[in-house]
Amino acid sequence: MRPRHPLTSWYTGRMKSELIRNHAAIDALALAAESMPSDAWTRRPSPEGWTPAQQVNHVVLTYRAMTHDVRDERRAAFIVTAAQRRKWRLLGLAQIYFRGTLPRGAPAPREIRPPDYSPDRTTLLRELRSSVDEFERTMRSAASNRPGHRVAHPSI
C-alpha cells in the first residue's frame, strides 16, 4: 500500500469544494454567454479588447493548458524575466487575491491567447463544458495519484 500524504484527505476535501465552486462559476459564465445578444457576442468593447467570444475561448484555452500541465506534467514556458515574475507576484497576485480582479491591461500568456476569430457560440460553449469536465476529471485523478503536484503559470 502506498503511503498517503498527511494532508491528502484535507486537500481532497478542499479540492472537491473548490471544484464545486468552479463548476458554479462556469455555469454562470455559460448562462451569461447564452443570454447575450448575438451582436454583442462578437463586438469588441474597445479596439484592443477581446470580444465576449474571445473571452470564453480564452477560458477554454486556459482549462486545456491546466489540464495538460496536471496530466502530462508538461510545464508552461516562462514568458517573462525573473524580475518581472517577482513584480507580478507582488503586485498582480495581490490584486487578484484581495480585489478579485486581474490588473488592467495584463497580457495573457501566448499559450492561452484566443485567436482573432472564435467558433460559433454553440460550439464554443460545448468546448467550454468539455474542457471544464476534462479538467475536473484530471484534478480528481491527480489528487489521488500525485497529491504533491503543483501547476505552473507562465508569468509566475
Stockholm file with secondary structure:
# STOCKHOLM 1.0

chainA/1-156         MRPRHPLTSWYTGRMKSELIRNHAAIDALALAAESMPSDAWTRRPSPEGWTPAQQVNHVVLTYRAMTHDVRDERRAAFIVTAAQRRKWRLLGLAQIYFRGTLPRGAPAPREIRPPDYSPDRTTLLRELRSSVDEFERTMRSAASNRPGHRVAHPSI
#=GR chainA/1-156 SS CCCCCTTHHHHHHHHHHHHHHHHHHHHHHHHHHHHSCHHHHTCCSSTTSCCHHHHHHHHHHHHHHHHHHHHHCCCCCCCSCHHHHHHIIIIIHHHHHHHSSCCTTCCCCGGGCCCSCCCCHHHHHHHHHHHHHHHHHHHHHHHHHCTTCCCCCTTC
#=GC SS_cons         CCCCCTTHHHHHHHHHHHHHHHHHHHHHHHHHHHHSCHHHHTCCSSTTSCCHHHHHHHHHHHHHHHHHHHHHCCCCCCCSCHHHHHHIIIIIHHHHHHHSSCCTTCCCCGGGCCCSCCCCHHHHHHHHHHHHHHHHHHHHHHHHHCTTCCCCCTTC
//
